[in-house]
């Protein structure tokens, strides 16, 4: 499945569960590990878990392969690895602390307005 389709499905899955501040970063010119980084916030551990679960469910239903997930137990920061697209779902405080947008700050940002 191509990167654009993976990104569209993941963003739609986050929007379904009312994910906040969804940001899509194109990181192709920085790393060869993946093409897109999606970052979203959830207001509670329950919502963070529901967001990540919905992303996994929707991507699998579309035929995508999920390489792995991390962080489900604490549900403060859950990473979903879908190969060319990596999705981070975080509590707002965790997101502010780690500030992945600044860490990957040299990349071109796209707001998930697709």
N, C-alpha and C positions, 0 to 999 in steps of 0.2 A: 504494500500500500504506500502511496506517495506521501511525502511530508505535508503537503498542503491539506490533503484529506485527513490525515492523522490530527493535524492542528485544528481543523474545523470541527471534527468530532469531539475532541477533548474540550475545546472552548465551549461548545454547545452543552456538553455534559456538565461543565462547571456552572454555566448560566442556569441550567435546569434546577439546580439546588441552591440558587442564589449566591454563588461565589462572589466575593467582593474583589475589587481592584485587580481584575484579570489582566495580566500583561504578557505579551508574547515577544520574546527576544530572538532575533535571528543571529545565531552564533557560528554560522558556517565558516566565516573567515578567521575565527579564533581557535576553533577546535575541530578535529576530525571525528570526535566521539559521537556527536549528535548535531542535528541541524537547528532545532528550535528548543527553546527553554520557555516553558509556560509557568508563570507564578500566579497564585491566587490565594486569597485569604478566606478563612471561615471564622465565624464569631465564637465557636465553642469547639471542644474536642469532638463532640457528637457530630457537628456540622463538618468539621475537617475530615472526619472518617467517612461521612456520607458523601462528601464531594469526591474524595479519592475512590471510594467504592463505585460511584456512578461513572467516573472516568474509565475505570477498568472494565466495568460491565458494558458500556457503550462501545469502547474500542474493540473488545472481544467480539461483541455482536456484529461488528462491521468486518470482522475477519482479521483484525490486527493481532500481532503477537505481543504479549506483555512479558518483557524479560524479567521483571521483578518489581517488588514494592518494598519499601522500608519505612519504619516508624509507625506502623499501625497500632502497636500496643499503647504508646503514650498519646498518640494522635494530636501532638502539638505541631509536628512537621512530618508530612507523609510525602515520600517521593515515589512517583510512578514512572518506571522506565519502559517506554514503548519503542525503544530503538532510536530512530531518528528524532523522536520528540521525547523530552523529559519534562514531567510535570511535578511542580512543587506546590503542595497545599499546606498553608501555615496559619497559625494563630497570628493576629496582627502584631502582638508584642515580639514574637519570635521572628517574624518577617522584618520588623524594624531593627531588631538586634543584628541579624545576619546581613541584611540589606543586599540581597543578591543582585538587585538591579544595579547598584553601584559597583559591586564586585565585577559584574560583566559590563560595566559602564561604557566601554568602548564600542559596544554593539549598537546597532540601529534598533530603536524601539518601535514597536507597533502596538497601539492599544487594540484590544480585542473588540473592534467595532465591526468585525466581518459579518 
